Amino acid sequence: MYKQAGPMKEAIYTPGEIRKTYENVHDLLVTKHIIKSYSTNRRDIRDLAIRRLDLSGMRRVLDLGSGYGFFVEKLKGLLAPDATITGIDLVEHNEHAYLDTVASIHYRGEFIHGPVDLVRSMKDGSFDLIISSYSLYFFPYIVPQVARLLAGDGAFIAITHSERSLEEALGFVQGCMKTLGLRAPEKTALGRLFAAFSAENGVRLLEPFFDRVERITYRNSMVFKSGHIEDCVYYLEKKKSLIYKEIIDGYPDRVLDLERCIGARVYDHAKRHGLVSFNKDDGIFICRKSAVTRAGALEENE
């Protein structure tokens, strides 16, 4: 059992807001299916992240902000046979789903419930592979600790969003706030969250702590054609704790009005343009402590 390492750093979203978004595994699986179904890029970003790595000797794996095990699903047969995968996550409800995911790929699993700050009490060089899949923007300050925990010949893989991710959806939110007479922020909380660790600034934030940082750009959009707008609205509704934060915090009695306005705008946009498209560009970062080459940037098809 690891010791509580003190309170979380000041964050854009509270632990309660994070739990509301990520505690229902069924909803996460449904939104995962929606993203996969409507993405223009048909390649699995997890496959791109691990395709060039030899993971066969890696026995100690740490999964930061593990959720139900989205990334580790792809590690089947790639690690050392006696590998242990440790997930750490703020959402306690993810424990059983995470351990089931690890068991399904035939490795030993552990789950630590709590903030990522708990890693501060772990020993230097404790892990051969560390993963952060769509989570590091919640706790970018932990990067020096990740470098400390990584074994000398280990690898750190981070997948994150572009700062432009979902910008069209956030535009609907800002437009509806103005229509409803509410003060719309210049930059939404979700936009600021994505900017905390993004495809655009990841190299700059990682390079001080690793000898080698490789970036892979993943271009993508979610495109909902006119006959499938209900899935678009459903997707936004399942992310509302993140997307609607300004309204939930500042105007809680207007949330229903906002939802109705956004739904109407999404349908109207699809009627006029034939579809609704959201930016879903991502970035992959592969970091090592021992320098082999200088930091580089690749497009996914290179």
C-alpha positions as CSV (number, residue, x, y, z in Angstrom):
1,M,0.0,0.0,0.0
2,Y,1.4,3.4,-1.0
3,K,1.2,6.3,1.4
4,Q,-1.0,9.4,0.7
5,A,1.5,12.0,-0.6
6,G,-0.4,15.1,0.2
7,P,-3.2,17.1,-1.6
8,M,-3.5,17.3,-5.4
9,K,-2.0,20.4,-7.0
10,E,-4.5,23.1,-8.0
11,A,-6.4,21.8,-11.0
12,I,-8.8,23.1,-13.6
13,Y,-11.3,20.3,-12.8
14,T,-12.1,19.1,-9.3
15,P,-11.8,15.4,-8.4
16,G,-15.6,15.3,-8.2
17,E,-15.9,16.6,-11.8
18,I,-13.4,14.0,-13.0
19,R,-15.3,11.2,-11.3
20,K,-18.6,12.3,-12.9
21,T,-17.0,12.0,-16.3
22,Y,-15.1,8.8,-15.9
23,E,-16.8,6.7,-13.2
24,N,-19.4,5.0,-15.5
25,V,-17.5,2.4,-17.5
26,H,-20.5,1.6,-19.7
27,D,-20.6,5.3,-20.8
28,L,-16.9,5.3,-21.5
29,L,-17.3,2.2,-23.7
30,V,-20.2,3.8,-25.5
31,T,-18.3,7.0,-26.2
32,K,-15.2,5.0,-27.2
33,H,-17.5,3.2,-29.8
34,I,-18.8,6.6,-31.0
35,I,-15.3,8.0,-31.5
36,K,-14.2,4.9,-33.4
37,S,-17.3,4.8,-35.5
38,Y,-17.2,8.4,-36.6
39,S,-13.4,9.0,-36.9
40,T,-11.9,9.7,-40.3
41,N,-8.6,8.2,-39.2
42,R,-9.2,4.4,-39.1
43,R,-5.9,3.5,-37.5
44,D,-5.8,2.7,-33.8
45,I,-3.6,5.3,-32.0
46,R,-2.5,2.8,-29.5
47,D,-1.1,0.6,-32.2
48,L,0.9,3.6,-33.6
49,A,2.3,4.3,-30.1
50,I,3.7,0.8,-29.6
51,R,4.5,-0.4,-33.1
52,R,8.2,0.4,-33.0
53,L,8.9,-0.6,-29.4
54,D,10.2,-3.9,-28.2
55,L,8.3,-4.4,-24.9
56,S,9.2,-8.1,-24.5
57,G,11.6,-7.5,-21.6
58,M,9.4,-5.1,-19.7
59,R,8.1,-6.6,-16.4
60,R,7.0,-3.5,-14.4
61,V,4.4,-1.3,-16.0
62,L,2.7,1.8,-14.5
63,D,-0.5,3.2,-16.0
64,L,-1.2,6.8,-14.9
65,G,-4.8,7.8,-14.9
66,S,-5.5,4.2,-16.0
67,G,-9.3,4.4,-16.2
68,Y,-10.8,1.0,-17.1
69,G,-7.6,0.0,-19.0
70,F,-8.1,1.5,-22.4
71,F,-4.4,1.4,-23.3
72,V,-3.4,-1.9,-21.7
73,E,-5.9,-3.7,-23.9
74,K,-3.2,-3.4,-26.6
75,L,-0.4,-4.9,-24.5
76,K,-1.5,-8.5,-24.9
77,G,1.5,-10.8,-25.6
78,L,3.9,-7.9,-25.8
79,L,5.3,-7.8,-22.3
80,A,7.5,-10.3,-20.4
81,P,5.3,-13.2,-19.4
82,D,5.6,-12.4,-15.6
83,A,4.9,-8.7,-16.1
84,T,2.8,-6.8,-13.5
85,I,0.7,-3.8,-14.7
86,T,-0.2,-1.3,-12.0
87,G,-3.0,1.2,-12.7
88,I,-3.4,4.3,-10.6
89,D,-6.7,6.3,-10.9
90,L,-8.8,8.8,-9.1
91,V,-12.0,6.9,-9.8
92,E,-12.4,3.9,-7.4
93,H,-15.2,2.4,-9.6
94,N,-12.6,1.6,-12.2
95,E,-10.8,-0.9,-10.1
96,H,-12.7,-4.1,-11.1
97,A,-12.9,-3.1,-14.7
98,Y,-9.2,-2.4,-14.8
99,L,-8.2,-5.6,-13.1
100,D,-10.5,-7.5,-15.4
101,T,-8.9,-5.9,-18.4
102,V,-5.4,-6.8,-17.2
103,A,-6.5,-10.4,-16.5
104,S,-8.0,-10.7,-20.0
105,I,-4.5,-10.1,-21.5
106,H,-3.0,-12.6,-19.1
107,Y,-0.8,-10.4,-16.9
108,R,-0.9,-9.7,-13.2
109,G,-2.6,-6.5,-12.3
110,E,-2.7,-4.1,-9.4
111,F,-4.9,-1.0,-8.9
112,I,-4.1,2.0,-6.7
113,H,-7.1,4.2,-6.0
114,G,-6.1,7.9,-5.5
115,P,-4.4,10.9,-7.0
116,V,-1.4,10.5,-9.2
117,D,0.7,12.3,-6.5
118,L,0.9,8.9,-4.8
119,V,3.8,8.1,-7.1
120,R,6.0,10.5,-5.1
121,S,6.5,7.8,-2.5
122,M,7.6,5.1,-5.0
123,K,11.3,4.3,-5.5
124,D,13.5,5.6,-8.3
125,G,13.6,3.3,-11.3
126,S,10.6,1.3,-10.2
127,F,9.1,0.8,-13.7
128,D,10.3,-0.4,-17.2
129,L,7.2,1.1,-18.9
130,I,5.0,4.0,-17.9
131,I,1.9,4.9,-19.8
132,S,-0.3,8.0,-19.6
133,S,-3.2,7.7,-22.1
134,Y,-5.4,10.9,-22.4
135,S,-4.6,11.8,-18.8
136,L,-1.4,13.8,-18.5
137,Y,-3.2,17.1,-19.1
138,F,-4.8,16.6,-15.7
139,F,-1.5,16.4,-13.9
140,P,1.4,17.7,-16.1
141,Y,3.4,18.7,-13.0
142,I,4.1,15.0,-12.4
143,V,6.4,14.6,-15.4
144,P,9.7,15.0,-13.3
145,Q,8.4,12.2,-11.1
146,V,7.7,10.0,-14.2
147,A,11.3,10.5,-15.3
148,R,12.5,9.5,-11.8
149,L,10.4,6.4,-11.7
150,L,11.5,5.2,-15.1
151,A,14.3,2.6,-15.3
152,G,17.4,3.6,-17.3
153,D,16.4,1.5,-20.3
154,G,12.7,2.0,-19.9
155,A,10.1,4.0,-22.0
156,F,7.4,6.5,-21.2
157,I,4.4,6.7,-23.6
158,A,2.0,9.6,-23.4
159,I,-1.0,10.1,-25.7
160,T,-2.8,13.4,-25.5
161,H,-5.1,15.7,-27.4
162,S,-4.4,18.7,-29.7
163,E,-5.2,22.1,-28.2
164,R,-7.7,22.4,-31.0
165,S,-9.5,19.2,-30.1
166,L,-13.3,19.6,-30.0
167,E,-12.9,23.3,-30.8
168,E,-16.1,23.2,-32.9
169,A,-18.1,21.8,-30.0
170,L,-16.7,24.4,-27.7
171,G,-17.7,27.0,-30.2
172,F,-21.3,25.8,-29.9
173,V,-21.1,26.2,-26.1
174,Q,-19.7,29.7,-26.3
175,G,-22.3,30.7,-29.0
176,C,-25.2,29.4,-26.9
177,M,-23.9,31.1,-23.8
178,K,-24.0,34.4,-25.7
179,T,-27.5,33.6,-27.1
180,L,-28.7,32.9,-23.5
181,G,-27.2,36.2,-22.3
182,L,-24.5,34.5,-20.2
183,R,-20.9,35.7,-20.1
184,A,-18.9,33.3,-22.3
185,P,-15.2,32.8,-21.4
186,E,-12.5,33.7,-24.0
187,K,-11.1,30.2,-23.5
188,T,-13.1,27.4,-22.0
189,A,-12.0,25.2,-19.1
190,L,-11.7,22.2,-21.5
191,G,-9.6,24.3,-23.9
192,R,-7.3,25.3,-21.0
193,L,-7.1,21.6,-19.9
194,F,-6.0,20.4,-23.3
195,A,-3.4,23.2,-23.4
196,A,-1.9,22.0,-20.1
197,F,-0.3,19.1,-22.0
198,S,-1.0,18.9,-25.7
199,A,0.2,17.6,-29.0
200,E,1.6,21.1,-29.6
201,N,3.5,21.7,-26.4
202,G,4.4,18.1,-25.3
203,V,8.0,18.1,-26.6
204,R,8.7,21.3,-24.8
205,L,7.3,20.0,-21.5
206,L,9.0,16.6,-21.7
207,E,12.5,17.5,-23.1
208,P,13.9,18.9,-19.8
209,F,13.4,15.5,-18.2
210,F,14.2,12.9,-20.9
211,D,17.2,12.4,-23.2
212,R,15.1,11.4,-26.1
213,V,11.5,12.5,-27.0
214,E,9.8,11.3,-30.2
215,R,6.5,12.9,-31.3
216,I,4.0,11.3,-33.6
217,T,1.2,13.4,-34.9
218,Y,-2.2,11.7,-35.3
219,R,-4.6,13.6,-37.6
220,N,-8.3,12.9,-37.1
221,S,-11.8,14.3,-37.2
222,M,-15.1,13.0,-36.0
223,V,-17.7,13.5,-38.7
224,F,-21.4,13.0,-38.0
225,K,-23.6,13.1,-41.1
226,S,-27.2,14.3,-41.1
227,G,-28.7,10.9,-40.3
228,H,-26.4,10.4,-37.2
229,I,-26.7,13.6,-35.3
230,E,-28.3,12.0,-32.3
231,D,-25.0,10.2,-31.7
232,C,-23.2,13.6,-31.8
233,V,-25.6,15.0,-29.2
234,Y,-25.3,11.9,-27.1
235,Y,-21.5,12.2,-27.2
236,L,-21.6,15.9,-26.0
237,E,-24.1,15.0,-23.3
238,K,-21.7,12.3,-21.9
239,K,-18.9,14.8,-21.7
240,K,-20.9,17.6,-20.2
241,S,-19.1,17.7,-16.9
242,L,-16.0,18.7,-18.8
243,I,-17.5,20.7,-21.7
244,Y,-20.2,22.6,-19.8
245,K,-18.0,23.5,-16.7
246,E,-18.5,27.2,-17.0
247,I,-22.2,26.9,-17.0
248,I,-22.4,24.2,-14.3
249,D,-20.3,26.4,-12.0
250,G,-21.6,29.8,-12.8
251,Y,-25.2,29.3,-14.0
252,P,-26.4,25.9,-12.7
253,D,-30.0,26.8,-13.2
254,R,-29.3,27.4,-17.0
255,V,-27.7,24.0,-17.8
256,L,-30.9,22.6,-19.3
257,D,-31.4,25.8,-21.4
258,L,-27.8,25.4,-22.7
259,E,-28.3,21.7,-23.5
260,R,-31.4,22.6,-25.6
261,C,-29.6,25.4,-27.3
262,I,-26.6,23.2,-28.2
263,G,-28.9,20.4,-29.4
264,A,-30.8,22.8,-31.7
265,R,-27.6,24.3,-33.1
266,V,-26.0,21.0,-33.8
267,Y,-29.1,19.9,-35.7
268,D,-29.3,23.2,-37.5
269,H,-25.6,23.1,-38.5
270,A,-26.1,19.5,-39.9
271,K,-29.2,20.7,-41.8
272,R,-27.3,23.6,-43.5
273,H,-23.9,21.8,-44.0
274,G,-24.9,18.1,-44.3
275,L,-22.7,17.1,-41.4
276,V,-21.1,18.1,-38.1
277,S,-17.3,17.7,-37.8
278,F,-15.2,17.9,-34.7
279,N,-11.4,18.2,-34.6
280,K,-9.9,15.1,-32.9
281,D,-6.2,15.5,-33.6
282,D,-3.9,13.8,-31.1
283,G,-0.2,13.5,-30.3
284,I,1.9,10.5,-29.2
285,F,5.1,11.0,-27.2
286,I,7.7,8.3,-26.7
287,C,10.3,9.2,-24.1
288,R,13.6,7.6,-23.0
289,K,16.2,8.5,-20.5
290,S,19.2,7.2,-22.5
291,A,19.9,9.3,-25.6
292,V,20.1,7.4,-28.9
293,T,19.0,10.2,-31.2
294,R,17.9,13.8,-30.7
295,A,14.2,14.6,-30.2
296,G,12.3,14.3,-33.4
297,A,8.8,14.7,-34.8
298,L,7.0,12.3,-37.2
299,E,3.8,12.3,-39.0
300,E,1.9,9.0,-38.3
301,N,2.5,7.7,-41.9
302,E,6.3,8.0,-41.7
